[in-house]
């Protein structure tokens, strides 16, 4: 069974930066795409960014475009999210997930890491 584990969350002031990491463990994990999602209190989980390993293309939610950067290492099944110019509205639990094939469902998921941005 593959497990994803996020790290790097914490408390930061508005305008600051954080770098989240997500690593896979367990059996060999080969995915088509890996991504980051977030869920703020009282809100539904939303897409943040993803990276497609073949070609390295990336996609971002409009709310984070220009401030967040996703990167990773497919060979290590590791993905990162560099978050700059953080805003209080970025406060949420951030989750990483894998997409095994195009058109599939996001699975597995990590347990999440809390990011809190103070004003």
N, C-alpha and C positions, 0 to 999 in steps of 0.2 A: 504494500500500500504506500502511496506517495503522500507525503505531508509537506505543506508549505508553511514556512515560519517567517513572519515579518519582524523587523527590528528597526530601531532608529527614531521611534516616536518620542514625544516629550512636550514640554512647555516652552514656548518661545514668544517673544514680543512681536507685535505687528511690524512688518518690514524685515523680519529676520528670515533665516533659512534653516531647513532641516533636510537630511538625506535619509530616505527610507530604503531598507534592503529587504529582499525576499529570497529565501533559499529553499530549494527542494531537498528532501531527504527521503530515505527509504529506497525502494527499488528504482531502477533507472527510469528517468522521467524525460520523455520526448514530447514536446508540445509544438503546436503550430503557432501559438501566440500566447503571450503572457500580459496581464494587465493589472491595473490598480483601480479600485473602487473605493468609495467612502460613504459613510452613513453618519449624518449628524443627528442629534437627539430630536425625536419626533418627526424625522423625515425618512423617506425611503432611501435605500442604497442607490447610489448613482455612479455612473461611469466617470473615471478621471482620465485615464490614458491607457493605451496598449501599444505593444511592439510586436510586429510579425517577424519571426526569425528569418524567413526566406526573403531576402532583400533588405531587411532591416527597417521597413517602413513603420512609421509611428502615427498615432492619432491621439488627439486631445479633446477634452470637453472645452467648450468656448470659455467657461469660467476660469480655466487655468492656463489657457493658451498664452505663451509668451512668458509665463512665470515658472512653470513646471517642465522638467525634462525627464523623459523615461529612457533608460538604457539597460543593457544587460549582457549576459554571456550565456549563449544557448548551450554551450558545451558543459557549463557548470549549472545550468538550470537556475540561474540567478538573475534577478531583475532589480533595478534601482529606480527610485523616484527622487530626483533633486527638486526641492521645493524652495523657491526664492520669492522675495517680496510677499511674504505670507500675510494674509488678512484674517481678521477674527472670523469671518464667514468660512474660512478653511478648516475651522475646528470640527473634528469628526474622528471616528474610528476608521482607519484606512486598512483595506484588505487587498491582498494580492490573490490572483487566481490564474489558472491555466486553461487554455482552450486546446484540446487535443487535436481537433481537426476543424477545418473551415466549415461553418454551418452547424457546428456542434453546440454543446452547452458549456458554460464556464464551470469547470470542475477539474481539479480540486480547488478548495479555498483555504486560505490561512485563517487564523483565529483573530487577526486584526491587531493593530497597534494604535494607541490613542495619540492624536495630535491636538494640542490646545494652543491657540494663538490669542494672546492677551492684547487688549487695546491700550 
